[in-house]
Amino acid sequence: MKRSKLAASLLAITVAVSTLVTGCAKVPETSDNSNSGNNSTPDSSAPGSSNDKPDDGNSTPDTPPAEGPALEFAPGTVLRMATGYNSPKTGLFFDSETAGSGVTLANGKTYNTGDLKPTWVAVQEKLGMEFEDKYQGNNGTKEYEYWQNQLDQIDMLSSTASLLTEGGVAGQFVNLADYLDSMPDFKAYLEANPIVRLSITGDVETGAIYFSPYFDGVNDIERMPLMRVDWVQKLLDGEGDFAADASNNTAAPVYQPYMPTSSKVDIPVVEKDGKTVKTISKDYDKGGNIIAKMNEVGAMSGVDAVNMLRKYIDETYDGYYGTTRSDLFVGQNAAWDADELVALLRCVVANPQTLNGTDTVEGLFSREDGSNQRRVDMYRFAGTLFGVRGLESRQDYLYVGNDNKLHDARMDAETYVALDRMNAMVNEGLLSKDFVSVTESKDLGTSQQYLENDAGFMHYDYNQTQTAHNKTKLDTANGEKYMAAMVPVARWNDGTGEQFMRFTESWRSVKTDGWGISKAGVGDDTDKLNAALSLINYAFSEEGQILMSYGPEEFRKSSTFMFNGKEMPEISDDTYTELWEKAKGSYTDYARQYLGSTLSFAKSQAFEFQCTTPEGREGAGFISNAIAAGTIKHPELALTENPWYTSVPTTLPLTKTDNDTIKNYTMLGGSGKFGQSKEQENLFVNIIAKGYSGDGTGSAAETIETISGAWGAADVLEIREIGWEELLAYFDTL
């Protein structure tokens, strides 16, 4: 098949818009399975409730392909599982901290340390295999490092997609492609979702697949801005001027205008009905650029700053927002950009007396200001704010340009312009103090504390887990509200010229983790091999996908609801209650730590949909409507006509020599200057917090030269580009 035909077929299959995870508490209307032909659905305005939405790219066709030889194995075959998700708490078996002296779950059963979690008990019972715990409780890289010289001691290993592919090329992991005809459910999944096959192909000569992919949802937005809605309303809404008994002064301006200072910019927005698209104008000739206007005045009182922003909104948008100016930022019809956000942040940090009754409040913060794993979200947000690709990539900092070649954001000048702008915000005190000066205590500077203490305004994160704080940390009865805000307008250059548009690179695809089958572990034992293959195949069946998302039947109701055009189970009332008691409303924490689900394979968002607070549902619903209406663009899980919109694959088919060469460039990895784990270091985070530091990184130009040359990014990109071109050529032959 030629690439043009492949692109067309992929586009035909790829979903235009998939459902956001935005549901709340319990679904109000359900139907019993015995009357499945007459299902009621939740509110039709809520994402995920439509009966006629297309497939979300996370499914299996109704008729599986013809099967090969059956995967038979002896009942009771034992699989030694070095599998989990980054922590001793999130393995197949209960750890001592989670189990304590015995933990009783919503199914009425009590589990102790070392007991198999409910999901995996159900797998044993369904498939007739048994599991032995070998998991060391590490992240994917460290787990691989622990086992790489003793792979004969385990049968399945969870690790990063790149390490499993590298090991597979080196002959350490089973090639799943050799057995696809005997894995009808897994094969059907790949045939229904060909971009998945592109992302997991480890060898273009043979089409080898060395790991089973993991999807934490697929084909929808991942991270989004979140704001204290009530604070925006306090500052911006109402008739007349803003007044306050006390305020602080804004800092001397450092941040400079990003958006135009004259002319007009037309922006399509979705009206409050959630459906109608209207084009509104940012009329800079009428209202000026808010940053330019503020900078001309210099430091001013918080009251004066708010009134200047109010007047700007009225004039620039020709009264469109009326007295609910907060809608510019937190409404369905929001159209805010980076300059307007910085102006708002100036107003927030200068008016703590109005917002929290103290003398200080933080503007932007990360989920854990003392953890690099969460601090890196700040440069991801910079990409969204300032129109920079590669900062939220599915693989390192790579993206596909409109030339259909790979690019590395670490060598793009635009990246450092965005980081410099974030540093300018730091110098105005608009980012949290704990982010800028990391403390030793990891208990300080967390999103929970910022919200519980009315100490912080916004961050960039996952909707469900962070809006859960509305129920646990905020006084919603008195109007406190933390909610997702619309993706900002930015200048993006997709190769057709600079576009003022909303685009998010935070788009769900194959994750960077997976499970592989150890060749040395299963050896010549056909029972072990077939059991491991059967497990993977089952996980991609309809039944398996539900089990790996929800856990066993005893945690669900017999009723269903429509999610993404499919009937999906409802969680039981006891499960919902337990999720809040044991995991503070975090579906992912609860599922991984107690049920043993969502550790790998294909996770449906349907369970999470039901566990999101009303506030989380509302804000993310606005974003979902905008995506559906086409006013927010995103990477496609397809080979698009303009390659700039093609999502970069999670892995590339590289040789062992290639991977060994890449490993030698240590400064580019987690042990060097681009770590994304908790205790690691990240140069981009450092530049945002402190600016340039010297030692080859004393300026943007010097940093690019060092990264591309001495640190080897140009060499690594050349290697990866060859892998990308080979992957495209391989798909031309299919």
Secondary structure by P-SEA (a helix, b strand, c coil): ccaaaaaaaaaaaccccccccccccccccccccccccccccccccccccccccccccccccccccccccccccccccccccccccccccccccccccccccccccccccccccccccaaaaaaaaaccbbbbcccccccaaaaaaaccccccccccccccaaaaaaaaaacccccccccccccaaaaaaaaacaaaaaacccccccccccbbbbbcccccccbbbbcaaaaaaaccccccbbbbcbbbbbcccccccccccbbbbbbbbbcccccbbbbbbccccccccaaaaaaaaccccaaaaaaaaaaaaaaccccccccccccccccccccccaaaaaaaaaaaaacccccccccccccccccccccccccaaaaaaaaaacccccccccccccccccccbbbbccccaaaaaaaaaaaaaaaaccccccccccccccccccaaaaaaacccccccccccccccccccccccccbbbbbbbcbbbbbbcccccccbbbbbcccccccccbbbbbcccccccaaaaaaaaaaaaaaacaaaaaaaccccccccccbbbbcccbbbbbbcaaaaaaaaacccccaaaaaaccccccccccccaaaaaacccaaaaaaaaaaaaaaaaccbbbbbcccccccccccccccccccaaaaaaaaaccccccccccccccccccaaaaaacccccccccccaaaaaaaaaccccaaaaaaaaaaaaaaaaaaaaac
